[in-house]
């Protein structure tokens, strides 16, 4: 999975900062994430440990082991919703969408107000052609004051709006993601991309500048920087980014697009 565009799926897992709940917008039933709640029984404690191990394996692409850990968690506590959430995410990555949907839906029945599960299931809906339902669920997750990572749900909602080709709505969601976490690299990249397409090249350049302060550039961010500087007529800056793209990512589609003069 490459570049900022690939972060939508990996953004399903966890950590961040708290955003305040907008006045009068509760988004329905509000619950603390099940994973954050204390384990009051030995079975729940064991299930929680297995899910945490499974999440670690999932993040490094050990999907089979992650499934084994989720199943072990369920064997201890069949009512532990994060275990079914984890199974849903693994099957989503394996493109076994029907099995993923069954697991996500079961997790939602067990913990209907859990914002972590809403975020995961919301992104699944977005990625399987149910964007409107996905955005609704992601927005509810982000507005839950117990949710520690609203920036992720807002960014996922922005990606969902991009799938609907609604740049204006996507921009609103990415801005909200930045309000929750000013260093959200996914939101910064897509805001730079949206403002570039709108012709707001200086604004696009500012977003990229903040993005580049937070880490190493990708082929996508360098290619966008090249096109921005070309539009602004900054040939020296453009050449510098071209040199970086050639040195870092000579086999990338972005460098091939540069060689072919495909600036649009």
N, C-alpha and C positions, 0 to 999 in steps of 0.2 A: 504494500500500500504506500503510495508515494505522494509527497508534497502535502500542502495545506488542504487540498481538496479531499485527500484520503482520510482526514482526521474525523470526519463525521461519524464513522462507525466506531472508531476507537474512543471517541468522546463519550461513550456510554458509561465508562467507569471513571470515576469517583473523585472526590475532594475538591475544595474550592472555598468560596466565601459566601456569606449570607447577604441576601438583598431584602429590603423591607417589603412587606406586603402592601400593594397599592390600596388606598383607602376604598372600602366598600367592595373589594374584589377578592372574595375568599376562594373562588374556583371550586366550590363544593366542599366536601368533607376533607378536613385537614388532619393529617396524621404524621407522626414522627416516623422516619424510615425504620422498618423492622430491624434492619441490620444495626441500627444505632441503639436499639432498645436493649436493656440488660437481659441476659439469659437467666431466667428464673428457675429452670430445671436443668438437670444434667443432660437430658436428651437435646434440649435446645442449645446448650453450650457446645455439645459435640457437633450438631448440625451447623452451627455458626462457624466453627473452626474449619470444617470441611468445605464450606462455601468460600471462605476466605482463601483457602489453599487453591480451590478451583479457579477463583478469580485471578490469582497470580499465574496459574498455568495458562489460563485463557489469554492473558495479556501478552504472553510470549509465544502464542500460537500452538500450545500443546492442547489441542481441542479434545482429543480422546481422554486425556488425563483429567481435564476439566469436567468432562461429562461423568467420569468415574467418581470424582469428588462430589458432584451434585447428587448423584444417585446415593452415595454413602450418606450424605446429609439427610436425604429423604427417608432413608432406612431408619435413621434415628428419630426424625421428626417430620412426619408427612404434612404437617401444617406450616412448615417454614417456607414462606413465600420466596425469599431470595434464592433458594435452591432451584425453584422452577423458573425464576428470572434468569439465572445463570444457564440453565438448560436451553431456554429460549434464545439467549444470545449466541450460544455455541451453534445451535441448529441454524440460526440466521446466517452466521458466517459460513456454514457449510452449505448454504442455499437450500436447506430443507425447510421451506417456508411453512408448510402445513404443520409439521411437528413443532416448529418454533411458535407458531400462532397458538397452538393448543397449550403449550407451556406458559406463554405470556398471559393468556386468558385465565389460566388456572391461578397464576400468581396474583393477578388482579382481583380474582374472586376472594382469595385469602387475605389480601391487604389492599382494598380498593382505594385507600387514600395515600398509599406509599409513593412519595415523589420519585424515588429512585426507579421503581418499577414503571411508573408513568413515563419517565424519560426513556427508558429502554424500549418499552412497548410503543411509545409515540414515534420513536425513530424507526422501529420496525414497520409501523403502518406507513410512514412516509416513504420508506424504501420499497414498499410493495404496492404502490399505486393508490394508497388511501391517504393522500396528503392532507386533506381537510380534517379528517379525524385525527391524524397525527399531530397537526399543529394545535388543535384544541387540547389534546392531552399534554403536549409539551408545555403549553402555556400554563395549564393548571399546575404542572410540576414546578415550573419556575416561580409561580406565585405563592407556593407553600412556604411559610416562614421557617419551617423546620428543615427545609432542604438546604444542604450545605453547598450545593453546586448549581445555583440557578443559571450561572453563565453558560453551562453546558446545555441546559434545556433550551435557553434562548438561541444559542448558536445552532442547535439542531433544528429548531423551528425556522431559523433563517435558511438553512440548507433545504428544508422542506419547501419553503416559498420559492427558492430558486428552481426547484423541480417543477413548480407551477409556472415558472417564467414570470414571476411577479417580483421584479427588482425592488419596487418601492416598499412592499411589505417585508421583503427579506432585509432591506436596509434597516427598517425599524427594529427587527428582531436582533440583528447584529449589534446595533447601537445599545440595545438593552443588555446584551451579553457583555459589552464593554463597560457599561455602568456597574455591572456586578463584578467584573474583573477586567481592569484596564489592560491587562497583559494577555488577554485571550487571543492567541496568534491566529486561530481559525477565523474569528470575527474580524480581526485586523486585515487579513489577506482578502477576505471576501468584500469588505468595505472598500478596500483599495481597488479591487476588480470592478465593483459596481460603479464607483465614482469615475473610474477610467472609461467605462462604456458609456457613461452619461456625458463625457467630455469635460469633467471637472478634474483636470490633470494635476493641478496644484494640490487639491484635497487628496487625490489618490497618492501622490508622492508623500504627503505627510503621514498617511496611514502606513505606507511601506517603511518610512523612516522609523516609526515606532516599532513596527514588526521586526525590523532588522536589529534593533537594539536588544531584542529578547532572545536572539539565538542565531544560528547559522542560516544563511539563505538557502532556499531550494531552487531547483530549476524553474519552477513556476514563478517564484517571486522575482528572480533575476530577469526572466523574460518579460514580466510585467514592467519592471523598472526600465528595461531597455526601451519598451514601447512608450512609456511615459516620457522619458527624456527625449526620445525622437520627436514626439508631439510638441514638446516644449522647445525644441531646437537646441538642446544642450548636448552638442556632439561629443564633447570631452567626457561628460558623465556617461553618455550612452556607450562610448567605446570602452570605458572602464567596466561597465556591467557586462558587455559582450566578452571581454577578456575573462572575467570571472566565470561566465557561463561556459565558455570554451574549455577553461582549465578544469572546472569542477564537474561538469556534466556534458562531456563531448558526445555521448551516445543518446542524450535525451531527446524526446520529440520536440522540446522547446528549442534546442540548438539546431535541430534539423529545420524547424520552421524559420529560424533566423537565416540559415544558409539559403533557403528558398525564397526569402523575402516575404514571408506570409505574416505581415504585421497586423492584420485585422483579427 
